[in-house]
Amino acid sequence: QVQLVESGGGLVQAGGSLRVSCAASGRTFRGYAMGWFRQAPGKERDFVAAISWTGAHTYYADSVKGRFTISRDNAKNTVYLQMNSLKPEDTAVYYCAATSRTAIPGTGIGDYNYWGQGTQVTVSS
């Protein structure tokens, strides 16, 4: 089992920046691809970004491309999502996800088998 704990969410004005983190614990983190998803009230959980185990491959939703950056520090078992130029429509609960099935991440919810509890990000206009 892998436990994922997100942190770093909060309230920020439009145009501002925020970094959320996801710390993994439990069994080895090695080889796991990681992803970030988000869910706004009344909406489905959507893919945001993903990163391979080595960090060599990253993927982004079109809505965040150029504004968000996913990265990881495997020595610290932590994945980050740097969010710049935030917009009110970025407001959501952000979830960290991990998959032991592949080192190359997918973009679907079903591609991941471990999830964090989520952290709220609110962008005011």
N, C-alpha and C positions, 0 to 999 in steps of 0.2 A: 504493500500500500504506500501511496505517496500522499502526503498532506500538503495542501497549497493554502497559503495565507496572503491575501492581498492587503496592501496598505498604501497610503498616500493620496487617497481621494479627498475631495473637499469642494469648496465653493470658490469659483474664480470668475472674473469678468471676461466678457467676450474679448478676444484678441490676446488673452493671457496664456500662460503656460502652466502645466502641471505634470508631474511625473508620478506614475503609480508603479508599485513594486509587487512582486510575487515571490515569496520565499517558500521553497520546497523542503520538506523534511520526510523522514521515514526511510523507506528502502532507497537504494541507490538511484540517483538522478541521472546517472550516466546513460547516454543514448536516447534520452527523451526529447522529442520535439515539443515545443511550447506554443501556446496561442493566447490571444486576448479576444474576448467577445464582449458585447455590450447589449444591454436590454433596457429600453425606455419603457415607461409605464404604458401598458396596453398594447405593447408591440412584441414581436418575436425577438429571440436572442440572435444577434447578428455577428458575423465574423468581422474582426477589426484588423488583426495582424497576427502573423505567425513567424516562427524562426526555427531553423533546424538545430540539431544538437551542436554542431560545430559553429553555428552562426553564419555559415557561408551562404545560406539561402534564407531570404526573408520575403514575405508576401504581405500585401496590404489590400484592404478594401479600397475601391476607387474613391470613396467619400473621405478617406483620411490620407490618401497618398500625397506626399509632399509636406504634410503637416505633422504626422506621427512617425516615430521611430521606435522600433522594437530592438532590444538588445538583451544580452545575457552575460552573466558572470558565473561560469560553471564552478569556479572555486568557492563561490559563495552560495551556490544553489539558488540563484536569484535571477529572475527575468524582469526587465523594465519596459515600460511604455512611456516614452517621452512625448507629450502632447503639446504642440505649439499652435498658435493662431486658433485658439479654441472658439467654437461657435455655440450658440444656444442649442442647436440641434445635436451637439455632442453630449448633451445631458443624458445620463443613463447610469445604471449600475454596471460596472466593468468587472468581468470575470476572467480569471486566469484559468487556463486549461493545460493539461499535459497528456501526452500519449506515449505509451510504451510500445505501441505497435509498429512504429516506424520512426526513423530519424529525420525523415523529410515530412514536414507538417502538411496537414490538409486544411481546408477552409470550412468544413462542415462540422456541425455539433457532434455528429456521430463518429467523427474521426478521433475524438478524444475520450479517454476513459477516466480521467481525474479532473475534478473541478474544485475551485476555491469557493468561498462563501460570497464573494463580491465586495466591491467598494464603490460608494456613491460618488459620482462626479457631477457637479452642477455648474453650469455655465450661465451666468446672468447677462442679460442684454443691456 
